[in-house]
Amino acid sequence: MGNIFRKGLIRDADVSFGNGIPVSTGGWVFSDGITKPYTGKGSGQSSTGDELEFIRQIIAFAHKGSFFFRGNQPESLRIINWADFQKELIIKMTQSLYSFRELYIVTESAVTADWTLVISATDKGELEIAAEEDGNGLLDIFGHHRAKTIQSRDIEFYHRESKRKPVFFKAKRLAIQDDKINVFISDLISSRESHHQWAGSFFEYQFQHEPGYLSPGMLKNRAGILDMLQANELNPATATLYFKWDDMDLNDIEKLFVSHAY
């Protein structure tokens, strides 16, 4: 987040930021395929010989890839006036300064006081944790700052981050304006259907012609279709007629992992 300002594409004086905006905690605890077959209290002695009460919990995972995530005290840094310069950014990123056809712009970044993530490697994954009783009746101790790992089995990934690193974000994806490109595709299909007639009249040879067509795979790459526009039809003055910004979603995240993961 911020490269568009660092490079001077958008003047920082034209941007309004929201700093340290509290985020609802409801969306920062989620899981898939987990159960808690045991949660209970116990007692023991500390290293100094003092008696202590603790909570013990077992988390079981139903299948490979089952996970549990918890983030605490989330806050965000957000571009508030994105609408004020989004069209200017389209022109600069696709025409006047760059020629991007695939592009993501981070518009909001979030941090937490801490976050914890565990992912199972098999359908027999298990994590046992314990935390000292604090007198508040705490029963769900996963992600708690006092929780300690007792043992684990078949766990692919288990990490607790206690630094406020900005690894969570929202972004805008450069997308094609459907109305404009659909008209062009319709004209393109019509021209392909009559292509064999033109070929038959142009060449002095009896070819066996089949009607031309555009396969679904060819039409799927909508950004690539823009390269078939006539020269100068796509220019700084028309860029916002062909491009827009959409919200980045989980399909984009999967695409980036498939394309760029090591």
C-alpha positions as CSV (number, residue, x, y, z in Angstrom):
1,M,0.0,0.0,0.0
2,G,1.3,3.4,-0.9
3,N,3.4,2.8,-4.1
4,I,1.2,5.0,-6.1
5,F,2.1,7.9,-3.8
6,R,5.7,7.0,-3.5
7,K,6.2,7.1,-7.2
8,G,4.2,10.4,-7.4
9,L,1.4,8.9,-9.6
10,I,-1.0,10.6,-7.2
11,R,0.0,13.6,-5.1
12,D,-0.1,12.7,-1.4
13,A,-1.7,16.1,-0.9
14,D,-4.8,14.9,-2.8
15,V,-5.3,11.8,-0.6
16,S,-7.1,11.5,2.7
17,F,-6.1,8.7,5.0
18,G,-8.0,7.2,8.0
19,N,-5.4,6.1,10.5
20,G,-6.0,3.6,13.3
21,I,-9.6,3.0,12.5
22,P,-11.1,0.3,14.8
23,V,-12.4,-2.7,13.0
24,S,-15.2,-5.0,14.2
25,T,-13.7,-8.1,15.8
26,G,-16.5,-10.3,14.5
27,G,-14.8,-11.2,11.3
28,W,-11.4,-11.9,12.9
29,V,-12.2,-15.3,14.4
30,F,-13.1,-18.0,11.9
31,S,-12.4,-21.7,11.3
32,D,-13.2,-24.6,9.1
33,G,-13.4,-28.3,10.1
34,I,-12.5,-28.0,13.8
35,T,-14.0,-29.4,16.9
36,K,-13.0,-29.0,20.6
37,P,-13.4,-32.5,22.0
38,Y,-12.0,-31.5,25.4
39,T,-11.9,-28.3,27.4
40,G,-11.3,-28.5,31.1
41,K,-9.6,-27.1,34.2
42,G,-6.7,-28.5,36.1
43,S,-4.1,-27.6,38.7
44,G,-0.4,-28.0,39.1
45,Q,2.8,-26.4,40.4
46,S,4.8,-23.7,38.8
47,S,8.6,-23.8,38.5
48,T,8.8,-21.9,41.8
49,G,6.6,-24.4,43.5
50,D,3.5,-22.2,43.6
51,E,0.1,-23.8,43.1
52,L,-1.6,-22.7,39.9
53,E,-4.9,-23.3,38.1
54,F,-4.9,-23.7,34.3
55,I,-7.3,-24.4,31.4
56,R,-6.5,-27.2,29.0
57,Q,-8.1,-27.6,25.6
58,I,-7.8,-30.0,22.7
59,I,-8.6,-28.9,19.1
60,A,-9.2,-31.6,16.5
61,F,-9.2,-31.1,12.7
62,A,-11.6,-33.0,10.4
63,H,-9.6,-32.9,7.2
64,K,-6.4,-31.8,5.5
65,G,-6.5,-28.0,5.3
66,S,-8.8,-27.5,8.3
67,F,-7.8,-24.4,10.1
68,F,-8.4,-22.0,13.0
69,F,-7.6,-18.3,12.9
70,R,-7.9,-15.6,15.5
71,G,-6.9,-11.9,15.3
72,N,-7.1,-9.6,18.3
73,Q,-7.8,-5.8,18.4
74,P,-7.7,-5.1,14.6
75,E,-7.2,-1.6,13.3
76,S,-6.9,-0.3,9.7
77,L,-5.2,2.3,7.6
78,R,-7.6,3.3,4.8
79,I,-7.7,5.5,1.8
80,I,-10.9,7.5,2.4
81,N,-11.3,9.4,-0.9
82,W,-10.5,6.7,-3.4
83,A,-13.3,7.9,-5.6
84,D,-11.6,11.3,-6.1
85,F,-8.7,9.9,-8.1
86,Q,-9.7,6.4,-9.3
87,K,-10.3,7.6,-12.9
88,E,-7.0,9.5,-12.9
89,L,-5.3,6.3,-11.8
90,I,-6.8,4.3,-14.6
91,I,-5.5,6.7,-17.2
92,K,-2.0,6.7,-15.8
93,M,-1.8,3.0,-15.1
94,T,-3.2,1.9,-18.5
95,Q,-2.2,4.6,-20.9
96,S,-0.2,7.7,-20.1
97,L,2.5,6.2,-17.8
98,Y,2.0,2.4,-17.9
99,S,0.2,-0.1,-20.0
100,F,-1.1,-2.5,-17.3
101,R,-3.9,-4.9,-18.2
102,E,-3.8,-6.8,-14.8
103,L,-3.3,-4.7,-11.8
104,Y,-4.2,-4.6,-8.1
105,I,-4.1,-1.5,-5.9
106,V,-4.2,-1.9,-2.1
107,T,-6.7,0.6,-0.6
108,E,-6.8,-0.6,3.0
109,S,-4.3,-2.3,5.3
110,A,-5.1,-3.8,8.7
111,V,-3.0,-4.8,11.7
112,T,-3.8,-6.6,14.9
113,A,-2.3,-6.6,18.3
114,D,-1.6,-10.3,17.6
115,W,-2.9,-13.2,15.4
116,T,-2.7,-16.9,15.5
117,L,-3.3,-19.5,12.7
118,V,-3.1,-23.3,12.7
119,I,-3.6,-25.5,9.7
120,S,-3.9,-29.3,9.7
121,A,-1.8,-31.5,7.5
122,T,-4.2,-34.5,7.7
123,D,-7.7,-35.5,8.9
124,K,-6.1,-36.6,12.1
125,G,-4.6,-33.2,13.1
126,E,-4.7,-32.3,16.8
127,L,-3.5,-29.4,18.9
128,E,-3.4,-29.4,22.7
129,I,-2.9,-26.1,24.4
130,A,-3.1,-24.8,28.0
131,A,-3.3,-21.4,29.6
132,E,-3.1,-20.2,33.2
133,E,-6.5,-19.4,34.7
134,D,-7.0,-15.7,35.1
135,G,-10.2,-15.8,37.1
136,N,-12.4,-14.5,34.3
137,G,-13.8,-17.8,33.3
138,L,-11.9,-17.9,30.0
139,L,-12.8,-21.1,28.1
140,D,-11.7,-20.5,24.5
141,I,-7.9,-20.1,24.9
142,F,-6.8,-20.5,21.3
143,G,-4.9,-17.3,20.3
144,H,-4.8,-16.1,23.9
145,H,-1.5,-14.5,24.8
146,R,-1.0,-16.8,27.7
147,A,-1.7,-20.0,25.8
148,K,1.1,-22.6,25.5
149,T,1.3,-25.6,23.2
150,I,1.4,-28.9,25.1
151,Q,1.6,-31.1,22.1
152,S,0.5,-31.3,18.4
153,R,0.0,-34.0,15.8
154,D,-0.1,-33.8,12.0
155,I,-0.1,-30.0,12.0
156,E,1.1,-28.3,8.7
157,F,1.4,-24.8,10.0
158,Y,1.1,-23.1,13.4
159,H,2.1,-19.6,14.0
160,R,1.4,-16.8,16.4
161,E,2.4,-13.2,15.4
162,S,2.7,-10.7,18.2
163,K,4.0,-7.8,16.1
164,R,1.7,-5.3,14.3
165,K,2.7,-6.3,10.8
166,P,0.4,-5.1,8.0
167,V,-0.3,-8.4,6.3
168,F,-4.1,-8.0,5.9
169,F,-5.5,-5.9,3.2
170,K,-8.3,-4.9,0.8
171,A,-7.5,-4.0,-2.8
172,K,-9.1,-2.9,-6.1
173,R,-8.7,-5.0,-9.2
174,L,-8.4,-3.4,-12.7
175,A,-11.3,-4.8,-14.7
176,I,-12.8,-4.4,-18.1
177,Q,-16.0,-2.3,-18.6
178,D,-18.5,-5.0,-19.7
179,D,-20.8,-2.8,-21.9
180,K,-17.9,-1.4,-24.0
181,I,-16.1,-4.7,-24.5
182,N,-19.3,-6.7,-25.2
183,V,-20.1,-4.5,-28.2
184,F,-16.6,-5.0,-29.5
185,I,-16.8,-8.8,-29.0
186,S,-20.2,-8.9,-30.8
187,D,-18.6,-7.0,-33.8
188,L,-15.6,-9.3,-33.7
189,I,-17.8,-12.4,-33.8
190,S,-19.8,-11.1,-36.7
191,S,-16.6,-10.4,-38.7
192,R,-15.3,-13.9,-38.0
193,E,-18.5,-15.5,-39.2
194,S,-18.0,-13.9,-42.6
195,H,-14.3,-14.4,-42.8
196,H,-14.6,-17.6,-44.9
197,Q,-16.6,-15.7,-47.5
198,W,-13.9,-13.1,-47.8
199,A,-11.2,-15.7,-48.2
200,G,-13.2,-17.5,-50.9
201,S,-13.5,-14.4,-53.0
202,F,-9.9,-13.2,-52.4
203,F,-7.8,-16.2,-53.2
204,E,-7.9,-17.8,-56.7
205,Y,-8.0,-21.3,-55.2
206,Q,-10.8,-23.6,-54.1
207,F,-10.2,-23.9,-50.4
208,Q,-12.6,-25.9,-48.2
209,H,-13.7,-23.2,-45.8
210,E,-15.3,-23.5,-42.4
211,P,-17.0,-20.5,-40.8
212,G,-14.6,-18.7,-38.5
213,Y,-15.5,-18.6,-34.8
214,L,-14.1,-17.4,-31.4
215,S,-13.7,-20.2,-28.9
216,P,-14.8,-19.6,-25.2
217,G,-11.1,-19.7,-24.3
218,M,-10.3,-16.8,-26.6
219,L,-13.1,-14.8,-25.2
220,K,-12.2,-15.6,-21.6
221,N,-9.1,-13.3,-21.8
222,R,-11.0,-10.1,-21.9
223,A,-7.9,-8.0,-21.3
224,G,-6.2,-9.6,-24.2
225,I,-9.1,-8.7,-26.5
226,L,-8.3,-5.0,-26.0
227,D,-5.1,-5.6,-28.0
228,M,-7.3,-6.2,-31.0
229,L,-8.7,-2.6,-30.9
230,Q,-7.7,-0.4,-33.8
231,A,-4.7,1.9,-33.2
232,N,-5.4,4.8,-30.9
233,E,-8.9,3.7,-30.2
234,L,-7.8,3.0,-26.6
235,N,-6.1,6.2,-25.5
236,P,-5.9,8.5,-22.4
237,A,-9.2,10.1,-23.4
238,T,-11.1,6.7,-23.7
239,A,-9.4,4.6,-21.0
240,T,-12.1,5.1,-18.4
241,L,-14.7,3.8,-21.0
242,Y,-12.8,0.5,-21.2
243,F,-11.5,0.0,-17.6
244,K,-13.0,0.2,-14.1
245,W,-12.1,-0.9,-10.6
246,D,-13.7,-3.9,-8.9
247,D,-13.1,-5.2,-5.4
248,M,-10.5,-7.9,-5.1
249,D,-11.9,-11.2,-3.9
250,L,-10.7,-14.7,-2.8
251,N,-10.5,-15.8,-6.5
252,D,-7.9,-13.2,-7.0
253,I,-5.9,-14.4,-4.0
254,E,-6.0,-18.0,-5.3
255,K,-4.9,-16.7,-8.7
256,L,-1.9,-14.9,-7.2
257,F,-0.9,-17.9,-5.2
258,V,-1.1,-20.2,-8.3
259,S,0.8,-17.8,-10.5
260,H,3.5,-16.6,-8.1
261,A,3.9,-19.1,-5.2
262,Y,7.3,-20.7,-4.9
